[in-house]
Amino acid sequence: MGNAAHRIRLGMVGGGQGAFIGAVHRIAARIDDQYELVAGALSSDPARAGASAQELGIAPERSYASFEEMALAESKRPDGIEAVAIVTPNHLHGAAARAFLAAGIHVICDKPLTTTVAEAEQLVEAVQQSGKIFVLTHNYSGYPMIRQAREMVANGDLGDIRVVQAEYAQDWLTERSELSGNKQAEWRTDPKRSGAGGAIGDIGTHAYHLAGFVSGLEAEAVLAQLTSFVEGRALDDDVQIMLRYKGGARGMLWASQVAVGNENGLKLRVYGSKGGLEWSQSDPNYLWFTRFGEPKQLITRGGAGAGASAARVTRIPGGHSEGYLEGFATIYTEAARAIRAARNGEKPDAAVLYPTVEDGLEGMRFIEASVASSKAGNVWTNLR
């Protein structure tokens, strides 16, 4: 899809040695050959940053000690980065994004957007003022069968939406692994770096975004119970939430990182007046659709029942598995299409679809309202 002359020059903040999500972003950016990683502020530890840059083939003079230095220096280079991937712990997202937007550089940022609604609102304003593209990597919205489900809801195949059920269950924090040197557990359970939410911010926001992305519904209020089951843990590791949507639909969301036996159990079910949909991340190439009173129908990625929105993000023939990395790559490639259009002063094709800074603000409202609801004794709390 791309070649060296046309690849988007990409930088990265965070994602150095020992980081998980940085490598995922780098793979996703390269799957469709749209980007070239040329610069980075890969770690707050200068030695680790330099070693990481060397491993990735980044020139020493383009390995930076801080994102502030990187934004300034790259904006002055004739071959400077066009976009930056921000893959740091949550508390750095906002400041890093604002620095690059101010330098005229497009931003691709990991979720959640920030650690507070107030900072998220500031970032929305910064994006609007900059005129730059901002992409939030809610990667599950890139799966072809999720695009298929969204299209079917929008086409009215389910009728009026009544019930949305989303869950995301893991077990990796069943014990207090943040005390055993697990870098991922350390920052995800630290309020200073993660924000007010633990499991809700890490995986609950994915489930919440997916529910809205597919159903097209806007949540009005939540009734939440956030629990820290592991003794001494500062943030929630299990979340159970009821949702009220505009128009009368109802939802339930469960996110847990102490559900023993679950690896990455993201599931979504949407039910309307005429039919229902079921999708599971563990089997992402399949979408179950049932019309009321009729047998279940299996729609497969690349198969006869898949529509245009799924087909445009499908890379290989049906029967071959596409999953997590390809879904992530779809977000990067949709971002690339928008960035290429911006190069020419144009708008991207109307079919280009990716989570935005406004989606990030919505996710922060969800976190803050849920935390407030739980602290108040599990009461209905408005998102706005």
Salt bridges, closest charged atoms under 4 A:
ASP32 OD2 - ARG315 NH2 2.90
ASP33 OD1 - ARG7 NE 2.84
ASP33 OD1 - ARG30 NH1 2.82
GLU36 OE1 - ARG7 NH1 2.69
GLU74 OE1 - ARG62 NH2 2.64
ASP79 OD2 - ARG62 NH1 3.52
ASP79 OD1 - ARG77 NE 2.84
GLU82 OE2 - ARG9 NH1 3.72
GLU82 OE1 - ARG343 NE 2.74
ASP110 OD1 - HIS25 NE2 3.27
GLU119 OE2 - ARG98 NH1 3.44
GLU178 OE2 - ARG176 NE 3.62
GLU178 OE1 - ARG233 NH2 2.86
ASP190 OD2 - ARG193 NE 2.90
ASP202 OD1 - LYS111 NZ 3.66
ASP202 OD1 - ARG188 NE 3.08
GLU218 OE2 - LYS246 NZ 3.23
GLU218 OE2 - ARG384 NH2 3.47
ASP237 OD2 - ARG233 NH1 3.00
GLU278 OE2 - LYS296 NZ 3.20
GLU322 OE2 - ARG301 NH1 3.59
GLU322 OE1 - ARG315 NH1 3.78
GLU334 OE2 - ARG147 NH1 3.13
GLU334 OE2 - ARG312 NH1 2.64
GLU334 OE1 - ARG337 NH1 2.73
GLU362 OE1 - ARG384 NH2 2.33
